[in-house]
Amino acid sequence: MMFEFIADMGKLLLAIYGLRLAIRIYVQRQQPTWSGPLARRRLTVLLILVLAVFAIKMVEDVLAGESGIFDRMILLFVHEHVPRKLTGFFEWVTFTGSSTFLSVLTAGTAITMLFARRRFEAFLLTASVLCAAAVVYIVKIAVSRVRPTLWETDWYWGSSFPSGHTLVVAAFATSIALSVTRAWPQARPLAVTVAVSWISLVGLSRLVLGVHWPTDVLVAGCIGAILPLVVSVALDLHDA
């Protein structure tokens, strides 16, 4: 088990290094004007690659049916150790990831950004959330993973994979963190902390309510964070 884990980690790190090297070679040969923006955003690019590679690995495990033991063990652990009196709190947290709540919040925030003449940020937010919603819809239909039935739960639309609540919240929260950092660099630590906390709580709420497997949430968090990161880098490259 330990040797298999080490081997998997080695493969993931090698994949990340290979992708980073391929991007560098492509930019040097085909798009030299991108060198400056990518150099300034090198940590962002690295984060994108790390999230993407880990997401791909987890997707492979899900599709191959190799995540079952891990998923069941973690979900039962959460169910047994989270006090029942907190269920109401996590139901409220889950509501903050609903389409009803996020649609209104996204529209209101984007309009506010436009009035404040922050067009880059408004486009980043809107594009990220719309792309996230599209990814959720397409992947749910394509994968059709059965939701957990370890205990009685409420009904939610669509299949289990990925967690739509987590994915769209991750896209929204990450885009807001990027926007805040762009406008007020000194507020970056606070923005990142709030974003990670919200994403984590929504993901955990889906497990507490028993409507998603852990890998549904983990992959959703990775994809949701990747989307605004990619959009922001693409916008910077477009302006280069």
Salt bridges, closest charged atoms under 4 A:
ASP61 OD1 - LYS57 NZ 3.47
ASP71 OD2 - ARG145 NH2 2.71
GLU121 OE2 - ARG118 NH2 2.95
GLU121 OE2 - ARG182 NE 3.35
ASP216 OD1 - ARG145 NH1 2.64
ASP216 OD2 - HIS212 ND1 3.45
ASP236 OD2 - ARG41 NH1 2.35
ASP236 OD1 - ARG182 NH1 3.92
ASP239 OD1 - HIS238 ND1 3.49
